[in-house]
Amino acid sequence: MEAHCRHSGEKIGKDHLSYAQGAAAGVVAMGTIFAANTFGLPVSTTHVLSSGVAGTMVANGNGVRFSTIRNIAAGWVFTLPAAGLLSALLYWLFHSLS
């Protein structure tokens, strides 16, 4: 059994990522992050690159694992409200202790 770690980005497609797909996803991520930075928009580099990888999988006809896409999307949806709620609770806790 191999002892290496895989993150969810590696499980997006049903097949392994080719060099061309990796290069295309990287160039698109670079352009997207540059544009977001230019216009002062907040983006997650991990989400941008994961979306680029998913796009190359669809374009190549490899197919995507929708369970992984669903998990990534759930992370996008729940991160903001969870962070806001946790921040509010910690603020209340720290404010009441001072």
N, CA, C and O atoms as a DFTB+ gen file, in Angstrom:
392 C
 N C O
     1  1       0.836      -1.166       0.000
     2  2       0.000       0.000       0.000
     3  2       0.890       1.241       0.000
     4  3       1.856       1.310       0.760
     5  1       0.574       2.217      -0.841
     6  2       1.363       3.438      -0.906
     7  2       1.029       4.327       0.263
     8  3      -0.125       4.428       0.682
     9  1       2.050       4.970       0.783
    10  2       1.856       5.873       1.917
    11  2       2.038       7.303       1.444
    12  3       3.072       7.917       1.708
    13  1       1.055       7.835       0.752
    14  2       1.112       9.229       0.365
    15  2      -0.261       9.855       0.566
    16  3      -1.284       9.171       0.592
    17  1      -0.251      11.161       0.705
    18  2      -1.481      11.903       0.990
    19  2      -2.069      12.446      -0.308
    20  3      -1.334      12.934      -1.167
    21  1      -3.367      12.365      -0.452
    22  2      -4.052      12.939      -1.610
    23  2      -5.046      13.965      -1.117
    24  3      -5.774      13.719      -0.155
    25  1      -5.083      15.097      -1.758
    26  2      -6.093      16.094      -1.403
    27  2      -7.245      16.004      -2.384
    28  3      -7.142      15.335      -3.412
    29  1      -8.353      16.683      -2.064
    30  2      -9.573      16.528      -2.868
    31  2      -9.383      16.963      -4.316
    32  3     -10.088      16.464      -5.193
    33  1      -8.443      17.885      -4.599
    34  2      -8.213      18.312      -5.968
    35  2      -7.753      17.182      -6.866
    36  3      -8.030      17.194      -8.065
    37  1      -7.058      16.210      -6.308
    38  2      -6.588      15.076      -7.091
    39  2      -7.698      14.083      -7.390
    40  3      -7.533      13.222      -8.254
    41  1      -8.799      14.181      -6.711
    42  2      -9.899      13.229      -6.886
    43  2     -11.036      13.807      -7.719
    44  3     -12.108      13.207      -7.803
    45  1     -10.814      14.962      -8.333
    46  2     -11.880      15.603      -9.101
    47  2     -12.233      14.776     -10.326
    48  3     -13.410      14.536     -10.597
    49  1     -11.224      14.340     -11.065
    50  2     -11.467      13.588     -12.294
    51  2     -11.451      12.099     -12.070
    52  3     -10.944      11.600     -11.065
    53  1     -12.018      11.404     -13.029
    54  2     -12.037       9.943     -12.958
    55  2     -10.711       9.346     -13.413
    56  3     -10.399       8.206     -13.072
    57  1      -9.920      10.109     -14.185
    58  2      -8.601       9.684     -14.637
    59  2      -7.563      10.636     -14.076
    60  3      -7.892      11.704     -13.558
    61  1      -6.289      10.231     -14.187
    62  2      -5.210      11.100     -13.736
    63  2      -5.111      12.331     -14.631
    64  3      -5.454      12.291     -15.813
    65  1      -4.642      13.404     -14.050
    66  2      -4.452      14.661     -14.764
    67  2      -3.242      14.535     -15.678
    68  3      -2.182      14.083     -15.244
    69  1      -3.390      14.932     -16.942
    70  2      -2.246      14.928     -17.868
    71  2      -1.457      16.222     -17.673
    72  3      -1.928      17.159     -17.027
    73  1      -0.252      16.258     -18.239
    74  2       0.551      17.475     -18.150
    75  2      -0.150      18.656     -18.804
    76  3      -0.113      19.770     -18.282
    77  1      -0.783      18.418     -19.935
    78  2      -1.494      19.492     -20.641
    79  2      -2.660      20.017     -19.798
    80  3      -2.895      21.224     -19.738
    81  1      -3.386      19.107     -19.153
    82  2      -4.496      19.539     -18.302
    83  2      -3.979      20.344     -17.115
    84  3      -4.568      21.360     -16.746
    85  1      -2.881      19.893     -16.517
    86  2      -2.305      20.622     -15.386
    87  2      -1.836      22.007     -15.798
    88  3      -2.047      22.983     -15.078
    89  1      -1.197      22.085     -16.966
    90  2      -0.729      23.382     -17.459
    91  2      -1.906      24.309     -17.750
    92  3      -1.875      25.487     -17.395
    93  1      -2.944      23.777     -18.396
    94  2      -4.116      24.596     -18.712
    95  2      -4.799      25.092     -17.440
    96  3      -5.165      26.264     -17.348
    97  1      -4.970      24.214     -16.469
    98  2      -5.607      24.611     -15.210
    99  2      -4.755      25.645     -14.481
   100  3      -5.291      26.584     -13.893
   101  1      -3.437      25.482     -14.513
   102  2      -2.549      26.433     -13.853
   103  2      -2.574      27.806     -14.506
   104  3      -2.597      28.825     -13.815
   105  1      -2.569      27.837     -15.845
   106  2      -2.595      29.118     -16.560
   107  2      -3.924      29.832     -16.321
   108  3      -3.945      31.044     -16.107
   109  1      -5.019      29.098     -16.354
   110  2      -6.326      29.705     -16.094
   111  2      -6.410      30.211     -14.655
   112  3      -6.941      31.293     -14.407
   113  1      -5.890      29.436     -13.711
   114  2      -5.888      29.870     -12.314
   115  2      -5.061      31.144     -12.160
   116  3      -5.474      32.076     -11.470
   117  1      -3.897      31.184     -12.803
   118  2      -3.045      32.368     -12.731
   119  2      -3.774      33.595     -13.273
   120  3      -3.753      34.657     -12.650
   121  1      -4.407      33.455     -14.414
   122  2      -5.140      34.576     -15.005
   123  2      -6.311      35.022     -14.159
   124  3      -6.555      36.218     -13.999
   125  1      -7.033      34.059     -13.619
   126  2      -8.191      34.387     -12.784
   127  2      -7.761      35.097     -11.502
   128  3      -8.374      36.085     -11.099
   129  1      -6.715      34.595     -10.871
   130  2      -6.225      35.206      -9.627
   131  2      -5.653      36.591      -9.913
   132  3      -5.853      37.517      -9.127
   133  1      -4.944      36.741     -11.030
   134  2      -4.418      38.055     -11.408
   135  2      -5.553      39.052     -11.628
   136  3      -5.488      40.184     -11.149
   137  1      -6.597      38.632     -12.353
   138  2      -7.737      39.516     -12.604
   139  2      -8.443      39.888     -11.298
   140  3      -8.810      41.045     -11.090
   141  1      -8.628      38.904     -10.427
   142  2      -9.279      39.184      -9.144
   143  2      -8.443      40.161      -8.322
   144  3      -8.987      41.064      -7.687
   145  1      -7.133      39.982      -8.334
   146  2      -6.243      40.889      -7.613
   147  2      -6.297      42.298      -8.200
   148  3      -6.309      43.285      -7.463
   149  1      -6.330      42.383      -9.516
   150  2      -6.385      43.681     -10.189
   151  2      -7.643      44.458      -9.802
   152  3      -7.595      45.670      -9.597
   153  1      -8.763      43.750      -9.705
   154  2     -10.028      44.412      -9.379
   155  2     -10.348      44.392      -7.884
   156  3     -11.412      44.855      -7.471
   157  1      -9.436      43.861      -7.077
   158  2      -9.628      43.844      -5.631
   159  2     -10.703      42.880      -5.160
   160  3     -11.370      43.133      -4.157
   161  1     -10.873      41.781      -5.876
   162  2     -11.897      40.800      -5.516
   163  2     -11.286      39.653      -4.717
   164  3     -10.213      39.163      -5.069
   165  1     -11.941      39.224      -3.666
   166  2     -11.407      38.100      -2.891
   167  2     -11.717      36.763      -3.575
   168  3     -12.857      36.499      -3.956
   169  1     -10.710      35.949      -3.720
   170  2     -10.904      34.604      -4.268
   171  2     -10.050      33.621      -3.475
   172  3      -9.058      34.000      -2.853
   173  1     -10.445      32.379      -3.509
   174  2      -9.655      31.314      -2.911
   175  2      -8.832      30.668      -4.008
   176  3      -9.384      30.161      -4.985
   177  1      -7.520      30.682      -3.856
   178  2      -6.665      30.093      -4.884
   179  2      -6.935      28.604      -5.041
   180  3      -6.881      28.073      -6.151
   181  1      -7.223      27.935      -3.941
   182  2      -7.527      26.506      -4.006
   183  2      -8.804      26.257      -4.791
   184  3      -8.863      25.335      -5.604
   185  1      -9.818      27.064      -4.559
   186  2     -11.080      26.893      -5.282
   187  2     -10.910      27.200      -6.759
   188  3     -11.470      26.510      -7.611
   189  1     -10.136      28.237      -7.064
   190  2      -9.914      28.595      -8.468
   191  2      -9.191      27.464      -9.196
   192  3      -9.592      27.078     -10.293
   193  1      -8.136      26.938      -8.597
   194  2      -7.383      25.861      -9.256
   195  2      -8.210      24.581      -9.354
   196  3      -8.151      23.893     -10.373
   197  1      -8.979      24.249      -8.320
   198  2      -9.841      23.059      -8.371
   199  2     -10.870      23.181      -9.491
   200  3     -11.168      22.205     -10.180
   201  1     -11.407      24.381      -9.666
   202  2     -12.377      24.600     -10.746
   203  2     -11.710      24.461     -12.108
   204  3     -12.305      23.925     -13.043
   205  1     -10.473      24.945     -12.222
   206  2      -9.729      24.787     -13.472
   207  2      -9.470      23.333     -13.804
   208  3      -9.588      22.925     -14.960
   209  1      -9.118      22.548     -12.800
   210  2      -8.895      21.114     -12.999
   211  2     -10.193      20.448     -13.449
   212  3     -10.188      19.641     -14.378
   213  1     -11.306      20.786     -12.792
   214  2     -12.599      20.206     -13.179
   215  2     -12.941      20.568     -14.624
   216  3     -13.459      19.738     -15.371
   217  1     -12.650      21.801     -15.008
   218  2     -12.917      22.231     -16.387
   219  2     -12.120      21.438     -17.403
   220  3     -12.638      21.087     -18.463
   221  1     -10.847      21.148     -17.088
   222  2     -10.042      20.371     -18.031
   223  2     -10.531      18.931     -18.123
   224  3     -10.458      18.313     -19.186
   225  1     -11.022      18.402     -17.023
   226  2     -11.552      17.032     -17.040
   227  2     -12.796      16.946     -17.929
   228  3     -12.953      16.002     -18.703
   229  1     -13.666      17.933     -17.807
   230  2     -14.877      17.949     -18.636
   231  2     -14.503      18.129     -20.103
   232  3     -15.028      17.432     -20.971
   233  1     -13.587      19.074     -20.383
   234  2     -13.196      19.345     -21.770
   235  2     -12.520      18.140     -22.416
   236  3     -12.681      17.912     -23.614
   237  1     -11.769      17.372     -21.639
   238  2     -11.073      16.201     -22.172
   239  2     -11.984      14.986     -22.286
   240  3     -11.607      13.985     -22.895
   241  1     -13.161      15.061     -21.714
   242  2     -14.082      13.928     -21.757
   243  2     -13.779      12.871     -20.711
   244  3     -14.341      11.777     -20.756
   245  1     -12.891      13.184     -19.761
   246  2     -12.547      12.221     -18.717
   247  2     -13.669      12.035     -17.708
   248  3     -13.793      10.980     -17.086
   249  1     -14.466      13.049     -17.557
   250  2     -15.530      12.998     -16.567
   251  2     -15.020      13.419     -15.203
   252  3     -13.829      13.323     -14.909
   253  1     -15.930      13.880     -14.387
   254  2     -15.589      14.322     -13.042
   255  2     -16.309      13.447     -12.024
   256  3     -17.338      12.840     -12.319
   257  1     -15.761      13.398     -10.853
   258  2     -16.413      12.693      -9.745
   259  2     -17.315      13.695      -9.047
   260  3     -16.843      14.585      -8.340
   261  1     -18.605      13.545      -9.249
   262  2     -19.542      14.528      -8.718
   263  2     -19.592      14.525      -7.199
   264  3     -19.981      15.525      -6.597
   265  1     -19.206      13.420      -6.566
   266  2     -19.165      13.413      -5.102
   267  2     -18.090      14.374      -4.602
   268  3     -18.296      15.056      -3.599
   269  1     -16.955      14.437      -5.280
   270  2     -15.901      15.369      -4.895
   271  2     -16.323      16.801      -5.186
   272  3     -16.100      17.691      -4.366
   273  1     -16.931      17.031      -6.349
   274  2     -17.425      18.368      -6.697
   275  2     -18.455      18.816      -5.669
   276  3     -18.446      19.973      -5.249
   277  1     -19.340      17.917      -5.259
   278  2     -20.351      18.250      -4.251
   279  2     -19.699      18.644      -2.934
   280  3     -20.131      19.604      -2.295
   281  1     -18.664      17.916      -2.518
   282  2     -17.978      18.240      -1.271
   283  2     -17.279      19.594      -1.340
   284  3     -17.309      20.357      -0.375
   285  1     -16.654      19.893      -2.468
   286  2     -16.005      21.194      -2.639
   287  2     -17.043      22.303      -2.610
   288  3     -16.840      23.324      -1.953
   289  1     -18.159      22.113      -3.318
   290  2     -19.218      23.123      -3.331
   291  2     -19.799      23.340      -1.937
   292  3     -20.078      24.474      -1.548
   293  1     -19.980      22.269      -1.197
   294  2     -20.491      22.407       0.179
   295  2     -19.516      23.212       1.021
   296  3     -19.934      24.015       1.856
   297  1     -18.224      23.008       0.813
   298  2     -17.225      23.800       1.523
   299  2     -17.339      25.276       1.183
   300  3     -17.219      26.128       2.064
   301  1     -17.573      25.588      -0.103
   302  2     -17.735      26.981      -0.512
   303  2     -18.956      27.599       0.159
   304  3     -18.901      28.734       0.634
   305  1     -20.051      26.857       0.198
   306  2     -21.311      27.388       0.730
   307  2     -21.258      27.576       2.239
   308  3     -21.755      28.576       2.756
   309  1     -20.663      26.629       2.948
   310  2     -20.716      26.666       4.406
   311  2     -19.568      27.414       5.066
   312  3     -19.657      27.733       6.251
   313  1     -18.490      27.706       4.340
   314  2     -17.338      28.369       4.948
   315  2     -17.679      29.766       5.457
   316  3     -17.358      30.099       6.598
   317  1     -18.315      30.575       4.643
   318  2     -18.605      31.956       5.038
   319  2     -19.519      32.046       6.260
   320  3     -19.166      32.734       7.218
   321  1     -20.680      31.382       6.270
   322  2     -21.519      31.495       7.467
   323  2     -20.885      30.862       8.706
   324  3     -21.067      31.366       9.814
   325  1     -20.150      29.772       8.534
   326  2     -19.510      29.137       9.691
   327  2     -18.435      30.049      10.271
   328  3     -18.337      30.185      11.490
   329  1     -17.631      30.673       9.420
   330  2     -16.598      31.595       9.898
   331  2     -17.231      32.811      10.578
   332  3     -16.733      33.278      11.602
   333  1     -18.317      33.318      10.016
   334  2     -19.007      34.455      10.626
   335  2     -19.577      34.112      11.988
   336  3     -19.455      34.891      12.934
   337  1     -20.193      32.962      12.089
   338  2     -20.777      32.534      13.361
   339  2     -19.693      32.299      14.406
   340  3     -19.842      32.719      15.554
   341  1     -18.623      31.644      14.031
   342  2     -17.528      31.394      14.969
   343  2     -16.898      32.709      15.424
   344  3     -16.586      32.867      16.604
   345  1     -16.710      33.648      14.506
   346  2     -16.155      34.951      14.872
   347  2     -17.062      35.687      15.847
   348  3     -16.587      36.287      16.811
   349  1     -18.371      35.643      15.598
   350  2     -19.316      36.302      16.495
   351  2     -19.284      35.672      17.885
   352  3     -19.308      36.380      18.892
   353  1     -19.230      34.343      17.939
   354  2     -19.183      33.666      19.236
   355  2     -17.897      33.984      19.997
   356  3     -17.933      34.220      21.205
   357  1     -16.773      33.990      19.302
   358  2     -15.511      34.316      19.955
   359  2     -15.480      35.770      20.416
   360  3     -14.975      36.067      21.498
   361  1     -16.017      36.675      19.600
   362  2     -16.091      38.070      20.009
   363  2     -16.923      38.197      21.279
   364  3     -16.508      38.866      22.226
   365  1     -18.079      37.568      21.307
   366  2     -18.944      37.628      22.480
   367  2     -18.207      37.077      23.705
   368  3     -18.276      37.664      24.786
   369  1     -17.506      35.959      23.541
   370  2     -16.760      35.347      24.635
   371  2     -15.647      36.279      25.134
   372  3     -15.530      36.520      26.335
   373  1     -14.854      36.787      24.233
   374  2     -13.739      37.659      24.619
   375  2     -14.246      38.975      25.214
   376  3     -13.669      39.493      26.170
   377  1     -15.314      39.503      24.650
   378  2     -15.878      40.773      25.151
   379  2     -16.443      40.586      26.561
   380  3     -16.302      41.469      27.407
   381  1     -17.071      39.457      26.812
   382  2     -17.654      39.217      28.139
   383  2     -16.573      38.922      29.188
   384  3     -16.808      39.122      30.379
   385  1     -15.390      38.448      28.762
   386  2     -14.293      38.185      29.694
   387  2     -13.516      39.449      30.063
   388  3     -12.835      39.486      31.088
   389  1     -13.618      40.471      29.234
   390  2     -12.831      41.682      29.512
   391  2     -13.556      42.683      30.386
   392  3     -13.009      43.742      30.696
